[in-house]
Structure formats: C-alpha cells, structure tokens
Amino acid sequence: MYDRYEMKYLGKNRKLRFAFFLLIILIQFVFVPVRKVYAATTPSLGQAATFGILSSSYTNGVVGTTINGDLGYTTGPFVSPTVSGSTHVADSTYNQAGTDQGSALTALNAQTCDFNFGSPTDLSLLSQPLTPGVYCIAAAASIGSGGITLSGSGTYVFRIDGALTTVANSVVTLSGGASACDVFWTPTQATTLGANSTFKGTDIDDSGITIGSTIGWEGRALSFGGTVSTTTDTITVPSCSATPAPTVAPSQSTSGSSLSFAGPSFCTSSGVTTIPAITLAKRLSPTSIFVSWGPDAGLNNFIVQYGLQNGNWQFSTKVSGFSTTINDLPPNQSIWIEVAATDNCLVGSYSSPVRIGGTVFTNSPRFPNTGNPGLPDTGFNPVQQKIIWKMPLAAGGLILLSLTLIVLFLKKRAI
C-alpha cells in the first residue's frame, strides 16, 4: 500500500509523463510539413487539339520540317512542310480552332497558382524533378542546358508573364506518368526555342513562336493571332484520350510550285512576278520603324520579314497595302527587312534586304523583347504551401505546456 506522500508523488509523475506526450504530439503538429494536393486541370482544346501548328502567319524557308498533325494559317510559307493531317487556310475549321485556343487559354489563366516566382526564372536551376501544379512566373522564363524533368501524372501549367526561351540542346523530359497532353506553356511575350532541343507540351502564345532548327517537339504550337516559324523541325501532336485524330486528305500540289495543300484547302496560283523594292525606311521612335515599298503592280498583299541579321528572318507579317510600322523592337537597334508580294497562295521573290536603324549591338536580345536566353538563378525552389494559420495557435500551446512542465518540476523539487 502507498501512503499519502507516495500517492501524491505518483500522481504528479503521471501528469508529467502526460504533459511530455502532449508536447511531442504538438511538436509534430507544428513542424511536420502539411502536404498540399495541387488541383491543376487540363482544359479542353476543342478543334485546336489536332493542330501541330496554328498561326496567323506561318514561315518555313527550307525543306525538312514535318508536322504530324494538322496545320493552319492565313499566310503560308514559301516552302511547305510535310503534313500528316490537313492544311487549313483561313477556313471554318481554322477559325473554330482559333476560338477554342482562346477558350483554353482563359481556362488556364483562371487556375490558382501553386508555385510563385517574382523574377526571371531559369527552370532548369530549380530542384528537379518538377511536380504537377500551376507555376506562376511574374517575369520571363527560360530552360537552360541542364534541361528540366516533369515527373508524376497530373497537369503542369507554366504561366509566364514575359517571354519563354530555351537554349540550344536543352531537353524537357517526362517521367513518372507525366504526359505531353497535360503540359501547357502560356507566355505573354514571344517563345523562342533553341536549335537541336527537345520540347514537350502545348505552347499558347499569340506573341509569336520561333522554333530553331532540328527541334523535336511533342505538343502544339498555337499562335492563332501571331507568327510561327520553323526550320527542319518535327512537331508531333500527342495522342490524348480527348483529342480527335487529325483529318487526313489527299495531298495536291500546284504545278511548278513547292507549295502543297490538302483537300479543300488546295489553291492555285497564276504566279507572282512582282518583286517589290523598299522605297522609304525610317525610325519613328527608339522601338518602332516605318517602311514602305512599291511598285503597285496589281497585288495589294505582301509579306514583310525582318531580323537582326541579314538572312536570319526571325519574324514575318502579312500586310495589306504598301507600308507598315514595326513596333516593340529593342531600343535603337538596327534591323534587316525584306518584302515579297503574295496572291494568298504563292509568295513571290523577296526584295533586296535593307538595313534600317542604328548600330547593331552584340549579345542583344531577340526581338520582340524575348529576353536573354541565360537568365539569373532566383535562388528559390518551388516550395509547398503550408497551412500557416496553424503556427501561432500551436506555438501558444507549446508555450503553455512548457510553463506547466516547469511549474510541475519546481513543485516536485520543493517536496
């Protein structure tokens, strides 16, 4: 039998042990990370799902580009690529695809951010692999030579408030159930992919998409309101459960022309013999240049190509009339411009290139304002968002328990 003193002592020991157990549980509650479940979802692309390239103006200057899917544009290339599906030239399917592209972009922009970055971000410098979620970057984004790995089934959305740039030989790798069907890139400025690189996912970018030479891309280049440029590339639309197969039609070719179109998109040309000449070119502001040309020989539509170097035509646009103003250029940079007439089926020979503007600076960004390929490391990796409101409550409980233990210990010493 225990006397009163022993019973009192045992009771206090039980309270002490119980307090220690509570303390251990509270510490785990405070310091063990709470795993967040990300809810990024893949939107419907509708009619745009079958297009490997969808653009207002499509440029392709050499033989060797293959599109495993459909192709759509208003202004076509000088050299047609090999297309496994159908080529839609400003027809009803093309227009519906443009509407569906816009709806998909709206759905992607409405999703809540899981990872936030406030400065230019080189995705290849983040802790790899990247997991599903919505990555919100409030500046330009790039993929460096180290490449990135997307691992895990789910949707990946890269919402970029700036340009998207990949360096030459970079690779986007999918693993652990990740699919090109569920990867989306939505930059607000132009996309530029470096030569000999591998890219995955759907890029929705009406600011323009420049695809360097010899690129393997599983996904889609959707730029309904902009320009897409290719050079000996292979673009393959991914096979997705909700994606209808591209419509295949017999290919037909114009006599004596390298252009080819499929089915109802086939057109004929009587030939374009007019070779324009640039008559006036002047700088209007540090970031804009005016250019005009002639002669008026019965054609009113022209293709204007421009780039920082003669022969490296990074961008092109279709113009109705005999002049245009090119905006959003790097400040006070000179550019090269050439112009060709088109009958909306065939593009004629280009004018002699003309250099306009001031001195060309080396290592300048590719316009329009895509940013330098090598972006600084932000020093921050994506971090799971914890439930922060638990911290003050748990900390207060931890302090209260600590005070209780101290009081019990002091009473025990006083006995």
C-alpha positions in Angstrom: 0.0 0.0 0.0 1.1 3.5 -0.8 1.0 6.3 1.9 -0.4 9.7 1.1 3.1 11.1 0.2 3.8 8.3 -2.3 0.3 8.6 -3.9 0.8 12.4 -4.4 4.3 11.8 -5.9 2.9 9.1 -8.3 0.1 11.4 -9.4 2.5 14.2 -10.2 4.7 11.8 -12.2 1.7 10.7 -14.3 0.8 14.3 -15.0 4.4 14.9 -16.0 4.5 12.0 -18.4 1.2 13.0 -19.9 2.4 16.5 -20.5 5.5 15.2 -22.2 3.3 13.1 -24.5 1.2 16.2 -25.4 4.4 18.2 -26.0 5.7 15.6 -28.5 2.4 15.5 -30.4 2.3 19.3 -30.6 5.8 19.5 -31.9 4.9 17.1 -34.7 1.8 19.1 -35.5 3.8 22.3 -35.8 6.9 21.1 -37.6 5.8 18.2 -39.9 5.0 19.7 -43.3 1.4 19.5 -44.5 1.4 18.0 -48.0 -0.7 20.1 -50.4 -2.7 18.4 -53.1 -2.5 20.5 -56.3 -5.6 20.9 -58.4 -4.3 22.0 -61.8 -6.6 20.7 -64.5 -6.2 20.1 -68.3 -8.6 22.2 -70.3 -10.3 21.2 -73.5 -8.6 22.4 -76.6 -11.6 21.7 -78.8 -10.8 21.9 -82.5 -7.3 23.2 -81.8 -6.3 19.8 -80.3 -5.5 18.3 -83.7 -3.2 21.2 -84.8 0.6 20.9 -84.6 0.9 24.5 -85.8 -1.9 27.1 -85.7 -0.9 30.6 -86.7 -1.9 33.7 -88.5 1.4 33.7 -90.4 3.5 30.6 -90.9 7.1 30.8 -92.2 9.2 27.9 -93.3 12.1 28.7 -95.6 13.7 25.3 -96.2 12.7 21.7 -96.9 12.7 19.3 -93.9 10.0 20.3 -91.5 7.4 17.6 -90.6 4.1 18.2 -88.8 2.4 15.1 -87.5 -1.0 16.6 -87.1 -2.9 19.5 -88.8 -1.6 22.8 -90.0 -3.5 26.1 -90.0 -2.6 29.6 -91.1 -3.8 32.7 -93.0 -0.4 33.5 -94.7 1.5 30.4 -95.7 5.2 29.6 -96.0 7.5 29.8 -99.1 8.3 26.1 -98.6 5.6 23.8 -97.4 6.3 21.3 -94.7 5.3 17.6 -94.7 1.9 17.4 -93.1 0.3 14.1 -92.0 -3.1 15.7 -91.4 -4.9 18.5 -93.2 -3.8 22.1 -94.0 -6.4 24.6 -93.2 -6.0 28.1 -94.8 -8.4 30.5 -93.0 -11.3 28.1 -93.4 -14.1 27.4 -90.8 -12.1 24.7 -89.1 -9.2 27.1 -88.7 -11.4 29.8 -87.3 -13.0 27.5 -84.8 -9.6 26.2 -83.7 -8.6 29.9 -83.0 -11.7 30.4 -80.9 -11.0 27.2 -78.9 -7.4 28.2 -78.4 -8.7 31.4 -76.7 -11.1 29.4 -74.5 -8.3 27.1 -73.4 -6.1 30.0 -72.5 -8.8 31.6 -70.5 -9.3 28.3 -68.6 -5.6 28.0 -67.9 -5.3 31.6 -66.6 -8.2 31.1 -64.2 -6.4 28.4 -62.3 -4.9 29.1 -58.8 -1.1 29.4 -58.6 0.7 26.6 -56.7 4.2 27.9 -57.1 5.1 31.6 -57.4 8.2 33.3 -58.7 8.6 37.1 -58.8 11.7 37.5 -61.0 13.1 35.9 -64.2 13.4 32.2 -63.6 15.7 29.6 -65.2 13.5 26.5 -64.7 16.5 24.2 -65.1 18.1 25.6 -62.0 15.2 24.6 -59.8 15.2 21.4 -57.8 14.4 18.6 -60.2 12.1 16.9 -60.9 9.2 19.4 -61.1 5.8 18.1 -59.9 2.3 18.8 -61.2 0.8 22.2 -60.5 0.5 25.8 -61.7 3.8 27.6 -61.9 3.3 31.4 -61.9 6.3 33.4 -63.0 5.9 37.2 -62.9 8.7 37.7 -65.5 10.5 35.9 -68.3 11.3 32.2 -68.0 14.0 30.0 -69.6 15.2 26.4 -69.8 19.0 26.2 -69.7 21.4 23.5 -70.8 20.6 21.3 -67.8 17.0 20.9 -69.0 14.0 20.1 -66.8 12.2 16.9 -65.8 8.5 16.8 -65.2 7.6 13.8 -63.0 4.2 12.5 -62.0 0.8 12.2 -63.5 -1.2 15.4 -63.5 -1.4 18.8 -65.1 1.6 21.2 -65.5 0.8 24.8 -66.2 3.6 27.3 -66.7 2.0 30.8 -66.6 4.8 33.2 -67.7 4.3 37.0 -67.6 7.1 37.5 -70.2 9.0 35.6 -72.8 9.8 31.8 -72.9 13.3 30.9 -74.1 15.1 27.6 -74.3 18.8 27.3 -75.1 20.3 25.1 -77.8 20.4 21.4 -76.9 18.1 21.7 -73.9 15.7 18.9 -73.1 12.3 18.7 -71.5 11.9 15.2 -70.0 8.7 13.5 -68.9 8.7 10.7 -66.3 6.6 9.0 -63.7 3.4 9.2 -65.7 3.8 12.8 -66.9 2.2 13.3 -70.4 2.7 15.9 -73.1 -1.1 16.0 -73.2 -1.1 17.7 -69.8 1.8 20.2 -70.1 0.9 23.8 -71.0 3.0 27.0 -71.5 1.3 30.4 -71.7 3.9 33.2 -72.0 2.7 36.7 -72.6 5.7 37.5 -74.9 7.3 35.6 -77.7 8.5 32.0 -77.4 12.0 31.1 -78.8 13.2 27.5 -78.8 17.0 26.9 -79.3 18.3 24.7 -82.0 18.6 20.9 -81.5 16.4 21.0 -78.4 13.6 18.7 -77.2 10.3 20.3 -76.1 7.1 19.0 -74.6 3.6 20.3 -74.2 1.2 22.9 -75.8 2.5 26.4 -76.1 -0.2 29.0 -76.5 1.4 32.3 -77.5 -0.1 34.9 -79.8 3.1 37.0 -79.5 4.8 34.5 -81.8 6.7 31.2 -81.7 10.1 30.9 -83.2 11.3 27.2 -83.5 15.0 26.8 -84.0 16.4 24.2 -86.4 16.2 20.5 -85.8 13.9 20.6 -82.9 11.8 17.6 -81.7 8.5 18.8 -80.2 5.8 16.6 -78.8 2.9 19.0 -78.4 1.4 22.0 -80.2 2.5 25.5 -81.3 -0.7 27.5 -81.0 -0.4 31.2 -82.1 -3.7 31.9 -83.8 -3.0 35.7 -83.7 0.7 35.5 -84.3 3.6 34.1 -86.4 5.1 30.6 -86.1 8.5 29.9 -87.8 10.1 26.5 -88.4 13.4 25.3 -89.8 13.8 21.5 -90.4 11.8 20.6 -87.3 9.5 17.8 -86.3 6.3 18.6 -84.4 4.1 15.7 -83.3 0.6 16.2 -81.8 0.4 13.9 -78.7 -2.1 11.1 -78.7 -4.6 12.1 -75.9 -7.9 10.4 -75.0 -9.9 13.6 -75.7 -8.0 14.5 -78.9 -9.7 13.6 -82.2 -7.4 12.2 -84.8 -6.2 14.7 -87.4 -8.3 14.7 -90.6 -6.3 13.2 -93.4 -6.9 14.3 -97.0 -5.1 13.5 -100.3 -2.3 16.0 -100.8 -2.3 18.0 -104.0 0.4 20.2 -105.4 0.5 23.2 -107.7 2.3 22.7 -110.9 5.8 24.2 -110.9 5.4 25.2 -107.2 6.8 23.8 -104.0 3.5 24.6 -102.2 1.2 21.8 -101.3 -2.2 21.8 -99.6 -4.7 19.2 -98.6 -8.3 18.7 -99.7 -10.5 21.8 -99.6 -7.6 24.0 -98.6 -5.9 23.5 -102.0 -5.4 26.6 -104.0 -3.9 27.5 -107.4 -1.7 30.5 -108.4 -1.1 32.1 -111.7 2.3 33.1 -110.5 3.7 36.1 -108.7 6.2 38.0 -110.8 6.2 41.3 -109.0 9.4 41.9 -107.0 8.9 44.9 -104.6 11.5 47.5 -103.8 11.7 49.3 -100.5 11.3 53.0 -101.2 11.3 54.5 -97.7 12.5 53.3 -94.3 12.9 55.5 -91.2 12.9 55.3 -87.5 9.8 56.7 -85.8 10.9 56.1 -82.2 13.6 54.1 -80.4 11.3 51.0 -80.6 9.4 51.5 -84.0 10.4 51.7 -87.6 8.3 52.7 -90.7 8.8 51.1 -94.1 7.1 51.5 -97.5 7.6 49.8 -100.9 6.4 49.7 -104.5 5.5 49.3 -107.3 1.7 49.0 -107.5 1.5 46.1 -110.0 -2.0 44.8 -109.2 -1.2 43.0 -106.0 -2.1 44.5 -102.6 -0.9 41.9 -100.2 2.7 41.5 -99.1 4.9 39.5 -96.6 7.3 41.6 -94.6 10.2 39.6 -93.0 12.7 41.1 -90.5 15.5 40.1 -88.3 18.7 41.4 -86.5 20.9 39.8 -89.2 20.6 39.6 -92.9 19.2 36.2 -93.8 18.1 35.3 -90.3 14.5 36.3 -90.6 13.1 35.7 -87.2 9.7 37.3 -87.7 7.3 37.9 -90.6 3.9 39.5 -91.0 1.3 39.9 -93.7 0.4 43.5 -94.8 -2.4 44.8 -97.0 -1.1 47.9 -98.7 2.3 49.4 -99.4 3.6 50.4 -95.9 3.7 49.3 -92.3 5.1 50.2 -88.9 7.0 47.6 -87.0 6.7 48.1 -83.2 8.1 46.6 -80.0 11.7 46.5 -81.2 14.7 46.6 -79.0 15.5 50.3 -78.4 17.7 51.9 -81.1 18.6 48.5 -82.7 19.0 48.3 -86.5 17.1 45.5 -88.3 17.1 44.0 -91.7 13.9 44.0 -93.7 12.8 42.4 -97.0 9.3 42.4 -98.7 7.6 39.9 -101.1 4.3 40.1 -102.9 1.7 37.3 -102.4 -1.6 36.3 -104.1 -2.5 34.4 -100.9 -1.5 31.2 -102.4 2.1 31.7 -103.6 4.7 34.1 -102.2 6.9 35.7 -104.8 10.6 36.7 -104.7 11.7 39.0 -102.0 13.2 42.5 -102.4 16.8 43.2 -101.8 17.3 43.3 -98.0 17.6 46.8 -96.5 19.2 47.6 -93.2 17.3 50.2 -91.1 18.2 51.9 -87.9 21.3 52.4 -85.8 24.2 50.2 -84.8 23.7 46.5 -84.2 24.9 45.6 -80.7 26.2 42.1 -80.0 24.5 39.9 -77.4 21.3 41.9 -77.9 18.0 40.2 -77.1 16.0 38.6 -79.8 13.1 40.8 -80.6 10.3 41.5 -79.9 11.6 41.7 -76.3 12.0 38.0 -75.6 14.8 38.5 -73.1 18.3 37.0 -72.9 18.4 33.1 -73.0 20.6 33.0 -69.9 18.5 34.1 -67.0 19.8 34.5 -63.4 19.1 31.9 -60.8 16.4 33.2 -58.4 17.8 31.2 -55.6 14.4 29.9 -54.7 12.9 26.5 -55.5 9.2 25.8 -55.6 8.0 25.4 -52.1 4.9 23.5 -50.9 2.4 26.0 -49.4 1.9 25.1 -45.8 -1.2 25.9 -43.7 0.4 28.9 -42.0 -2.6 29.8 -39.7 -1.8 26.7 -37.6 1.6 28.1 -36.4 0.5 30.8 -33.9 -2.1 28.6 -32.3 0.4 25.7 -32.0 3.2 28.0 -30.7 0.9 29.3 -28.0 0.0 25.8 -26.9 3.7 24.9 -26.9 4.5 27.8 -24.6 1.6 26.9 -22.2 2.7 23.3 -22.0 6.3 24.4 -21.3 5.2 26.6 -18.4 3.1 23.8 -17.0 6.1 21.4 -17.1 8.3 24.0 -15.3 5.8 24.5 -12.6 5.3 20.8 -12.0 9.1 20.3 -11.9 9.6 23.1 -9.4 6.8 21.7 -7.1 8.4 18.3 -7.3 11.8 19.7 -6.2 10.1 21.6 -3.3 8.6 18.4 -1.9 
